[in-house]
Amino acid sequence: FLTKQARAAIKKADLIIGAKRMTDAVAERGQEVYTAYKPEEIVAYIKEHPEYSRIVAAFSGDTGFYSGAGKLLKLLEEEPDMEPECMPGISSVSCFCARLGISWEDAAFLSVHGRKGNPLSVIRGHEKTFVLTGSSQDVREICLSMTEADMGALPVCIGVNLSYENEQIFRGTAKEYTRYDGGKLSILYIYNPLGRNSLTVQGLPDSSFLRGNVPMTKEEVRCVCISKLRICKNSVIYDVGAGTGSVSVEAALKAPAGCVYAIEKNEEA
């Protein structure tokens, strides 16, 4: 799926740099190849070998979508005698959506490939969610957490090794893939029809919480408290004396990329 622009640059290159999977895919016969994917290592090698004047650093997908190309470009731009040019490719999401026959302009995107994320919060608040994964374990953990959160029946599609000869696409539900053991190069698509109607304001009804004999911050007070806290989407929040957890839950819904610690000494609570 190389663009003509990228293919032309590769043919003219004195040196191809990239992970082995990349260099195996794009290098012409007889071309000089250096296997590396860490930006610092790539820049160091280029500086140590001034005999190469036209160099291609090969990355998969779109250079502007969760790509290692971003960090490499910043490092190259700091070098006075280097003039980097960025040539975007086709992202895994674009390819996957074409395979599935769906659009992606109204979707949410998340990567857990080498980074932390909170897929449940994103899935809960969006109709379409794409998650880039780094291993089959990532897929299992996401599907397991969805199942534990009563979202196990949601439709899930998994695209594996997209654009390669061994490409596979699986369709099922989150519950069916809690023991998934497929390819590492995969992307997850989750469809949640309720995501389009997710709450945008705080104020869950008191009846949403199991109370027992535990005190609870009532809905009206809870609304004012959450509003006054000015919670950001990535806030870290401590609810000391959490009780039923009504404030903790509301805070978590306002901070989908953050973290909430609910602290309570009463075992019943």
Secondary structure by P-SEA (a helix, b strand, c coil): cccaaaaaaaaacccccccaaaaaaccccccbbbbbccaaaaaaaaaacccccccccccccccccccaaaaaaaaaaacccbbbbbbbcccaaaaaaaaaccccccbbbbbcccccccaaaaaacccbbbbbbccaaaaaaaaaaaaaacccccbbbbbccccccbbbbbbbcccccccccccccbbbbbbbccccccccccccccccccccccccccaaaaaaaaaaaccccbbbbbbcccccaaaaaaaaaacccbbbbbbbccccc
